[in-house]
Amino acid sequence: MINTRGGCLPRTLVVVGTGPRGISVIEAMAARLAGSDPEQPLRIYAVDDTEVGAGRVWRTDQDDWYTMNTVAGQITMYSGVPDGGPWRPGAGPALDEWARGTEGEKDLGPDDYASRRTYGRYLKSVFHTVRQNLPAHVELIALNRRVTGLERRPVGGWLVELDQAPFLVAADQVLLATGHPVNSPDAFEQRMRDFAESRDGVHYLHGDSAADMPLGTRTIPAGTTVAVKGLGLSFYDVMLALTVGRGGEFKRNDEGRLEYLPSGQEPRIVAGSRSSLPIPARGVNQKAPDHTYQPVFLTRQAIEAAKARQKRANGHEQLSFARHVLPLILQELEHVYQKTHRETGGTGQLPPLDLEKLARPFTGEGFASPAAFHARLLEVMREDLRQAYLGNARGPLKAALDVLRDTRAVVREATDFGGLLPASHDTEFVRDFLPGNALLSAGPPVERVEQLVALVERGTVEIAGPETRFDTCEETGMFTVSSPRVAGSQRRAAVLIDARIPTPDLRRDTSWLTRAMLASGVISEYRRTGPLGDGHPTGGLAITRSPFRVVAADGTVHEDLYALGIPTEHTRWFTQVGSGKPGLNTLFRQDAAAIAEAVLQDVGVRERAA
């Protein structure tokens, strides 16, 4: 095809969502285009409804107290490390290097934790660097728009519908990298919402990140009792918004312990969860940015051997998580636990690791009063802080728990694309393993747990107790929070905040685009199939293996439509990874490379002769 200037019309890619996954593919393409000679020019539209180059979760106008939970030296969006030349696609800095080399940014050490908005600025700088270094035949266009629909063109490719001008963009290929969903309420959430909406001064906040919730004094006046459901990472965000965000301060006393100095504008926070253990701290980082862990027991070879045994014995390769995978995980953790203990001068053998006890320390315990429970809780949290300060390389416990992070790629070999028997996946993996795994492997910086200890000691935060129940009271017109195992724990609250991260589910996703694509059959839900051919719906987006092409409702594969990241959760596991690691060919980087190469084949990229 020829344009009016006598050249070839450009091939067009639309990237929907410009958080880390979208940016990673654009950067990987740019790195390859720098050494290529495409047969046609290329036009890339980067579309985001919040902030192009940063996305919603990492938007740059959020408050500074919302932080990351990975140290800055282990975060990069570039597919290669700096090489002495200018920063460019394929050779750029990690987050800490970028901050130190960028005017106006606060210095970050490799073991510091950056704020989310700092990471957002880093993402935008990557986007800008990519744009500035594209060859003349490639154009990158930023569109701050909402994508509302995606339809097939009769001549091939797609029509991408936008909520503002230009309203329609014709695309040869499309990448869906839409990130965290906002879901319609489930039965519990709807009941809480209905209760709140029928009463003045009562509020139920849910289904979004703390940065996007109305947590100011207009919704939550000072002195109000606020119930918070969930004690994971988002709980810490809510906690800070309602304390530091209200003018409170944390300071260290003469003994080095953190204390909270209230502003008087805080609400009273009553929080809880099934375990009522706030997510523990990550060990102080003692590992180099390019650290890799080589498993001894939980290896790809061990997973492949288990599949082969299943094939010989049962005629299929699907595994039982409890029988084939979990024992390898436990062996790996115990190996690191005992090895680290010996290498750091420990004598004798430590008692075996008990993941269940670590994740559910109050199992079987009852408490005569909230004060008795808080004494026990603070004991557990202070011991966790002691272990965290020993570090993630020299502290046996945190070194072992880091293995849960370091071996995720191997676990994916067993779980992704229906690798587990459906019943095993739903019960042994999702129900029994993942909650404890998330609790023990994805914690916040040590400082966050110290801050929570200070708030509990001050009385600003109260943890209700194990098996926390959240309900409503028609008589008082308020929410209630209680623990059946803590006598006298019931509290009334005018505001209930659900601080759990929404689980991706196509059927509940409120996005116009997702709903339109489901209705038209452009996308389909991944169904896990067992040996008998029985289908199990998952809520995940059906895709092929790498390069992750979308599967339509009629089973056909769209060769020109790709999906990456959180919408594909359940088809793949742990898709919320939001960065690569400097100098390492991580799965995050491999995913981006696979899609970049597939897209560029369509453009006819030819490597230049040396």
Secondary structure by P-SEA (a helix, b strand, c coil): cccccccccbbbbbbccccaaaaaaaaaaaaaaaaccccbbbbbbbccccccccccccccccccccccccccccccccccccccccccccbbbcaaaaaaaccccccccccccccaaaaaaaaaaaaaaaaacccccbbbbbbcccccbbbbbcccbbbbbbcccccbbbbcbbbbccccccccccaaaaaaaaaaaacccbbbbccccccccccccccccccbbbbbccccaaaaaaaaaaccccccccccccccbbbbbbcccccbbbbcccccccccccccccccccbbbbbccccaaaaaaaaaaaaacccccccccccccaaaaaaaaaaaaaaaaaaaccccccccccaaaaaccccccccccaaaaaaaaaaaaaaaaaaaaacccccaaaaaaaccccaaaaaaaccccccccccccccccccccaaaaaaccccccaaaaaaaaaaaaacccccccccccccccccccbbbbbbccccccbbbbcbbbbcccccccccccccaaaaaaaaaccbbbbbbbcccbbbbbccbbbbcccccccccccccccccccccccccccccccccccccccccccaaaaaaaaaaaaaaaaaccccccc
